[in-house]
């Protein structure tokens, strides 16, 4: 009953934020495009047609063709699958690592907390993008390497959020009651505290996907991300850079796709954060009177 009463105002508050709703609709649309890529792609994204090299947008190729005659729209659709897959998997890895380390740090405290927090400080002191560049250059570019490396360098914010929630919740009455009846630490962490600290983690994950998509696109643009012929918005944009004077569509469409995707995830994530945070509810209710 309590969960239902909490969920209801969250949904109502989220609906009031029009930009967040628009962002959520675009996010859902992009997800559907990525999932249904084999069904809606008009051409094989790797099909080379030398007769239609660098053909501008038209009836047969709505977004034109690239320097090998491949249909840009088809590559954009399949690129959505690659870019979003990297975002979801990378942030999934980061969320798991950050949640585990943040839970241990916040619940046990002491030297666990000191070691984990100092390690987080060290990681945050290193420019993340340059660290990713160095690691990818060392182990070699591939889609799985990119997912893993982004995930291993994006968990620090999640760990801090989870630690803060655990520090706040571990002194609550329901946790003390669970300890009093002899519940194990694992049960208290998993069954009692973790369930009540997932809201900020969810928001962080949504915002993190946007960042991961942007990092993947930047790596692919630099040539050390997803490797051709696998389509990615970043490597399509690279072709646009090489042919900017004669093929504007190779820069415009992937650039817009990256911009809209990142903006939509950020808008949806910000709206979700405002809707979930109960500290903002009272302030808005006072303003409405």
Secondary structure, DSSP 8 states (H G I E B T S, - for coil): -HHHHHHHHHHHHHHH-HHHHHHHHHHHHHHHHHHTHHHH-SS-TT---GGGTT--S-SSSTT-B-TT--BHHHHHHHHHHHHHHHHHHHHHHHHHHHHHHHHHHHHH-HHHHHHHHHHHHHHHHS-HHHHHHHHHHHH---HHHHHHHHHHTS-HHHHHHHHHHHHHHTTSHHHHHHHHTT--HHHIIIIIIGGGGHHHHHHHHHHHHHHHHHHHHHHHHHTSSS-TTS--HHHHHHHHHHTTTT-THHHHHHHHHHHHHHHHHHHHHHHHHHHH-THHHHHHHHHH-
